[in-house]
Amino acid sequence: MPNDGQGRSPPDPLARPVRAGEPMNSARSTDAAPAAHDRVYRTLRTRIMYGDLAPGAALTLRGIGREFDVSMTPAREAVRRLTAEGALTLSSSGRVSTPELSNDRIEELAALRALLEVELASRALPRAHFALIERMQTINSTIGAAVAARDPVAYIRANLEFHRALYLRAQAPAMLAMAETVWLQLGPTMRALYGRLGRTEPPAFHRTILAALRAGDEPGLRLAVRSDVTQGLRHLAG
């Protein structure tokens, strides 16, 4: 850990000072049990991934604690985890916010989506049975309903569900976890992208993906997935 040149480490902006005479296992830490911390973490993670928060949206530990009715400890630990995953940023002054991605960062994450998701789709193809394709078609109809309702959060949620349904068939959990981390970092940016594109229907490449699955067309599937996961993001970066 870096120090100030005199052998002292800088203060951690997320650290709570221990009060004099307060035991380490005091009652104040009872709501820091894994269940409380995990509830806060998972709820915030879902909101960020699905674009419920815009880029640059500020969060406070006190506000998180009030919303979830927990002390600062589980709020702090949830923020630590989300910061480590790139879902939140922490400034030197201690300000916590959702990321505002540069064009270079958007390009990098788009490239990662292309690498990971094309491979996941390719691995899933041999296990893409009729019931899966029908389920993806149903999800795509849900995307259409979200577009008609002008609901960006419902749109992003259904769009990612469309992809996740396919990728689960790849039986590559480590690769899927990496893809979901990229989705998490892009969540607020995807909300901004939704507003800019002004969609009137589900993504056109979803139909191409479904057609390639029905035909067992691996090259066509790889191209359709690559186009689907990068085209919009590169439009935003441009």
C-alpha positions in Angstrom: 0.0 0.0 0.0 1.4 3.5 -0.8 2.4 5.8 2.0 2.9 9.5 2.6 6.7 9.3 2.6 6.8 9.1 6.4 5.9 5.5 6.7 2.2 6.2 7.1 -0.5 4.8 4.8 -3.2 7.2 3.6 -6.6 6.8 5.3 -9.1 4.6 3.6 -12.1 6.7 2.7 -14.4 3.7 3.2 -13.0 2.8 6.6 -15.0 3.6 9.8 -12.9 4.7 12.8 -13.2 2.4 15.8 -14.4 4.4 18.8 -12.5 4.3 22.0 -13.7 1.4 24.2 -15.7 -0.2 21.4 -15.1 -4.0 21.2 -14.4 -5.5 17.9 -17.5 -7.7 18.2 -19.8 -5.1 19.5 -23.5 -5.0 18.7 -22.9 -2.3 16.0 -21.5 -5.1 13.8 -24.4 -7.5 14.1 -26.1 -6.3 10.8 -22.7 -6.7 9.1 -23.5 -10.4 8.9 -23.0 -11.9 5.4 -26.7 -11.9 4.7 -27.1 -8.1 5.2 -23.9 -7.3 3.2 -24.9 -9.7 0.4 -28.4 -8.3 0.2 -27.1 -4.8 -0.3 -24.4 -5.9 -2.7 -26.7 -8.0 -4.9 -29.4 -5.4 -5.1 -27.0 -2.6 -6.0 -25.3 -4.8 -8.5 -28.5 -5.6 -10.3 -29.5 -2.0 -10.5 -26.2 -1.0 -12.0 -26.1 -3.9 -14.5 -29.5 -3.1 -15.8 -29.0 0.6 -16.1 -31.2 1.8 -13.2 -28.4 4.3 -12.4 -27.1 6.8 -15.0 -23.4 7.4 -15.6 -21.9 9.5 -12.9 -24.7 8.9 -10.4 -23.5 9.6 -6.9 -24.0 7.2 -3.9 -23.3 7.7 -0.3 -22.8 5.1 2.4 -25.3 6.9 4.6 -27.9 6.9 1.9 -27.3 3.2 1.2 -27.6 2.4 4.9 -30.9 4.3 5.1 -32.4 2.6 2.1 -31.5 -0.9 3.2 -31.9 -0.3 6.9 -28.4 -1.4 7.7 -25.4 0.2 9.4 -22.4 1.6 7.6 -20.5 -1.7 7.7 -22.5 -3.8 5.2 -23.0 -0.7 3.0 -19.2 -0.1 3.0 -18.5 -3.8 2.2 -21.0 -3.8 -0.7 -19.4 -0.6 -2.1 -15.9 -2.2 -1.8 -17.0 -5.3 -3.8 -18.7 -3.2 -6.5 -15.7 -0.9 -6.8 -13.4 -3.9 -7.2 -15.6 -5.2 -10.0 -15.5 -1.8 -11.8 -19.3 -1.2 -11.2 -18.5 1.9 -9.0 -15.7 4.4 -8.9 -14.1 5.9 -5.8 -12.4 9.2 -6.0 -9.5 10.3 -3.9 -12.0 12.5 -1.9 -14.1 9.5 -1.1 -16.9 10.2 -3.6 -18.6 7.0 -4.8 -20.4 7.1 -8.2 -21.2 5.0 -11.2 -18.5 5.1 -13.9 -18.5 7.6 -16.7 -16.6 5.7 -19.4 -14.3 7.3 -21.9 -14.5 6.4 -25.6 -11.3 4.3 -25.2 -12.9 2.4 -22.3 -16.1 1.8 -24.2 -14.1 0.4 -27.2 -12.1 -1.9 -24.8 -15.3 -3.3 -23.2 -16.9 -3.7 -26.7 -13.9 -5.7 -27.8 -14.2 -7.9 -24.7 -17.8 -8.5 -25.3 -17.0 -9.6 -28.9 -14.3 -12.0 -27.7 -16.2 -13.5 -24.8 -19.7 -13.7 -26.1 -18.8 -14.9 -29.6 -17.0 -17.8 -28.0 -19.8 -18.5 -25.5 -22.4 -18.6 -28.4 -20.2 -20.9 -30.4 -19.9 -23.3 -27.5 -23.6 -23.1 -26.8 -24.6 -23.9 -30.4 -24.4 -27.7 -30.2 -26.7 -27.6 -27.1 -29.2 -25.1 -28.5 -32.3 -27.2 -28.6 -35.7 -26.1 -29.9 -37.0 -25.2 -26.4 -34.1 -22.8 -25.9 -34.7 -21.0 -29.2 -38.4 -20.7 -28.4 -37.5 -19.2 -25.0 -35.2 -16.7 -26.6 -37.9 -15.8 -29.1 -40.2 -15.1 -26.1 -37.6 -13.0 -24.4 -37.2 -11.0 -27.6 -40.9 -10.2 -27.6 -40.4 -8.9 -24.1 -37.7 -6.6 -25.4 -40.2 -5.3 -27.9 -42.7 -4.6 -25.1 -40.0 -2.7 -23.2 -39.2 -0.6 -26.3 -42.9 0.2 -26.7 -43.1 1.2 -23.1 -39.9 3.3 -23.4 -38.5 1.5 -20.3 -34.7 1.4 -20.5 -34.2 -0.7 -17.4 -36.7 -3.4 -18.6 -35.1 -3.2 -22.1 -31.6 -3.8 -20.8 -32.7 -6.5 -18.4 -34.5 -8.4 -21.2 -31.7 -7.9 -23.6 -29.1 -9.4 -21.3 -31.5 -12.2 -20.4 -31.7 -13.0 -24.1 -27.9 -13.4 -24.3 -27.6 -15.1 -20.9 -30.1 -17.8 -21.9 -27.9 -18.8 -24.8 -24.6 -18.5 -23.0 -25.7 -20.7 -20.2 -25.8 -23.6 -22.7 -22.1 -23.1 -23.3 -21.4 -24.7 -19.9 -18.5 -22.3 -19.4 -19.2 -20.7 -16.0 -15.9 -18.8 -15.7 -16.3 -17.3 -19.1 -19.9 -16.3 -18.4 -18.8 -14.7 -15.1 -16.3 -12.6 -17.0 -18.9 -11.6 -19.5 -21.3 -10.5 -16.7 -18.6 -8.4 -15.1 -18.3 -6.6 -18.5 -22.1 -6.1 -18.5 -21.9 -4.7 -15.0 -19.3 -2.1 -15.9 -21.3 -1.1 -18.9 -24.7 -0.9 -17.2 -25.0 2.9 -16.8 -23.5 3.4 -20.2 -26.0 1.1 -21.8 -28.7 3.3 -20.3 -27.2 6.3 -22.0 -26.9 4.3 -25.3 -30.6 3.3 -25.1 -31.5 7.0 -24.9 -29.3 7.9 -27.9 -30.4 5.1 -30.2 -34.1 5.8 -29.8 -35.1 2.2 -30.5 -38.5 1.4 -31.9 -38.0 -2.4 -32.0 -35.8 -5.1 -30.6 -32.2 -5.3 -32.0 -32.2 -6.5 -35.6 -29.3 -8.9 -35.0 -31.4 -10.8 -32.5 -33.4 -12.2 -35.4 -30.2 -13.1 -37.1 -29.0 -14.9 -34.0 -32.2 -16.9 -33.8 -32.1 -17.8 -37.5 -28.5 -19.0 -37.1 -29.4 -21.1 -34.1 -32.3 -22.7 -36.0 -30.0 -23.5 -39.0 -27.0 -24.7 -36.9 -24.9 -22.0 -38.7 -21.9 -21.4 -36.5 -20.1 -18.8 -38.7 -23.4 -17.0 -39.1 -24.0 -17.1 -35.3 -20.6 -15.8 -34.5 -21.0 -12.9 -36.9 -24.5 -12.0 -35.6 -23.4 -12.1 -32.0 -20.3 -10.0 -32.7 -22.3 -7.4 -34.6 -25.1 -7.3 -31.9 -22.8 -6.8 -28.9 -20.5 -4.2 -30.5 -22.5 -2.1 -33.0 -24.4 0.0 -30.6 -21.4 0.6 -28.2 -19.2 1.7 -31.0 -21.9 4.1 -32.2 -21.8 5.6 -28.7 -18.0 5.8 -28.6 -18.0 7.4 -32.0 
